């Protein structure tokens, strides 16, 4: 990188593998996974998605909001400065993007339109392919 920085913008943020993801893949209950690994964004995203599927929008909102904040913490710890690419193609980033999408859907369900638009922009700016991958396009 030159003295003047990267003229193309910040480097993409690539999160490390979430160790709790393996437990979810092995069929463990997402609530047990979140309790054992409360910093696991993918666990909170999964809880939110499951709650949305059950029609429990307030519960989904709470789970997704937790995932959102845990995700922001992880992004910042890994060099993200509040903007820049968060590629969907990098598997460990998907927990954060899924939490954002779940929060968008839960916000939509409770009529929080300003939050829906902010999240829609956040996801699209993170990775232009993410909205379609998340079923938001």
Order of alpha helices (4+ residues) and beta strands (2+ residues): alpha-alpha-alpha-alpha-alpha-alpha-alpha
